[in-house]
Amino acid sequence: MSVNQKQIIAVNDISCIGRCSLTVALPVLSAAGIHTALLPTSLLSTHTGGFTGFTFLDLTEEMKRVLAHWETLSLSFDAVYSGYLGSADQVEIVEQVMRDYPGYLFVDPVMGDCGRYYTGFSDPFAKKMLSLCRKAHGIVPNVTEACMMLGEPYREPPFEQDYIDSILQKLAGETKADIVMTGVSFDKESVGCACLDRKSGKTDFIMRKTVEGYYHGTGDVFASSLLAALLNDIPLKDSAEIATDFTVASLSRTHAYGDDTRYGVAFEQEISSLLSRIEPNRGKRS
Ligand code: PXL
C-alpha cells in the first residue's frame, strides 16, 4: 500500500466492445488518481446486451492462479470493487479476495435491468449476490437488482415513493452497507439515485432531467465515478452527486452523437469535467 496513492482491485469482466465493466472502470479510476489492479472474471467479444453471437471465456480458474501468484508478492489494497461476476464460484472468489486483502468492499451487484435478468443470471445467483452485499461497505444496485436480491416484485417506473422507500429499508435490513440505488424515477421527466448513508441514517434523492433512450454500460459509468469520488475522500452524498452529473453529461453526449447505444456511453470526453469536480473536493471527508 502506498501512502501517496490509494490502490484497489477491480474484479469485473472485459467486454472487448461495448464500453462497460473494466473498459469503463479502469480509465475512470486511473484518471481519478487511483492505482487500479485488475482481476478479470471473463473475456467477452461484446457485452451480452443487444448483441447476438458474442464469445464468452470464463476465467474462474485463471482468477485462482492470479491470486496464488499475488500471494507471493505481499500486496495490500485499500478497496475491492466487485462488478460483473459470472457465477456463484466467482462470488466466492471475491469473498476470498476480501479475506486476503481486507479493506473497503464496494459491490455493484450486476445482474439485470428493467425488471429482467441479463443473459445467464437467475434467482439463485441473486441470493448469492445478496450474501456478498452483506459483507460490503458500499453497494450500488439498480432498482431491478435490489428487487432481485430481496425477492421483491419489480414495478415499472415511474415509481411510488413508498415502493422505493420500502426497497431501501429492506436492503438496509439485509446489509450494513451504504446504499446508492440507481434508476430511481418518480415521473417521466427525471431520473436519478437514492443515497442512504448508514452513519447518519439519512436518505437523499439526487434527481436530474431524463436523457431519452436506453444506454448500455450506464451503471458502470455511475459506479466507477462514484467509487472514484469516494476513494478521494469525498462524502457519500457529494460523491453521488458527482457521479450522477458525470453519468448524465456522458449520456447527453451519447444522445447528441446519435451513436448506436449498444456501444456504450461516451464518457471519455467528460473525464476532465469529472476531475474538475473531484480534485477541488478531495479529502473533504477526512
Ligand atoms: O454493464 C453491465 C454488464 C457488464 N458486463 C457484461 C454485461 C453487462 C450488461 O449487459 O453483459 C458482460
Boltz pocket constraint, residues with backbone or C-beta under 6 A from the ligand:
constraints:
  - pocket:
      binder: B
      contacts: [[A, 13], [A, 15], [A, 20], [A, 21], [A, 44], [A, 46], [A, 47], [A, 48], [A, 49], [A, 84], [A, 110], [A, 118], [A, 216], [A, 217], [A, 218], [A, 219], [A, 220]]
      max_distance: 6.0
